[in-house]
Amino acid sequence: MEDFDIGKIMQMAGDFRSALDKITRKLEKEEIDVSIGGGMIKLSINGVGKVKELQIDETLFSKGDKEMLEDMLTAAFEVAIRRLKEAIEKTFSATLMESFPLFNLLDNFINNEDEDE
């Protein structure tokens, strides 16, 4: 069994923090665009959930159908949130896999703890 090395653990924690910062920077640049109702509603958000743009076709106001507008906006945000979650998962996984043997080290550490019991 390897000796417990707090310096190594602190280095790994710093590396993990750097990876999280890298993930955030990537996601801030990510653009998620949604179009609903044949382009009558257009929504653009970034990968951290900030709404960048919302366009509503003027004809939706002239129709006076508040419920339809609400439904279309709800649908646009639901699609955007689903795509946002997918983008986060993809970016998180890809960045951690390229940045880390950390998970192997943690697995070894956990398994060594189990053997000591």
N, C-alpha and C positions, 0 to 999 in steps of 0.2 A: 504494500500500500504506500502511496506517495504521501510525503509530509504535507500537512495543511500549510498553504502559502497565502497569507492575507494579501501580499503584494500582487500576486497573480490574480486573485479574486478582484481586487480593486482595479487592476488593468482591464480585466474582462468587463467589469461594470462600466468603465469609461468607454470601452469599445462599443458596448451595447448602446450607451447614450449617443455616441457618434452615429451609430447605425439608425437610431430613431430620428435623429436630426436629419440624416440623409433622406429617410423615408418622408418626413414632413416636407422637406424642400422639393422632392419629386412630386408629391401630391399637390402642393401649392401650384405647380406648373401644369398639372393635369387639367384638361378641359372636358367636361361632360355636357354634351348638348342633347336636348330633348325637343322633339317637335310632336305636337298633338293636334288632332283635328285637321290634318292636311296642311299644317303649318300655321294654323290660326293662333296657336299658343306655342311660343318658343322660349325655352328656358336653358340657361347656361350656368353651370356651377363649376367650381374648381374641386380638386380632390380632397380638400379639407372641409367642404360643405358651404363655402361662401358663395352666395348668389352673385354671379357676375352680370347677368342680364336676364330680363324678363320682357318679352314682347307679346302684346295681346292685339290681335287684329281688330281694328275699329268696328268692323261689322258685327262683332259679338256684342258691342255696347248698343248698337242701334236695334238689334233684335229684341232687346229687353228681357232676355231669358237668363235671369240671375242664376238659376239652378244649373243650367247647362254650363255657364261660365265657371261656376264653382266646381262642377264635376270635372271639367277639362283641366282646371288648375290643379285639382287634387291628383288627377291622373299623371300630369306632368311631374309633379313633385314626387309621387310614388315611384315612377320610372327612374327619375334622377337619383333618388335615395338608393334604389336597388343597384343601379350602375355604380354609384359612389362606394357602396359596400364591396362590390366586386373589384373595383380599382384599388381599394385599400388592401384587401386580401392579397391581390396579385402583387402589388408593390411591396407589401410587408414581407411576403414569402420570398420573392426574388431577391430583395435587398439582404435579408438575413442569410439566405443560402450563399450569396456571393461574399458576404462579409465575415462569416463565422464558422469556425470549428467549435465555437462556444457551446453549442448544444450537445456535441459529443462529450466535451469536458464536463458539462453539468450532469449528463447521463452517467458518466463514469463516477462522478462524485456521489450521486444519489445511490448508485449500485454499491459503492464501497461502504456507504453508511449502512445500507441494508445488511451487508455481510458482517459488520461489526456488532450487530444486535444479537 
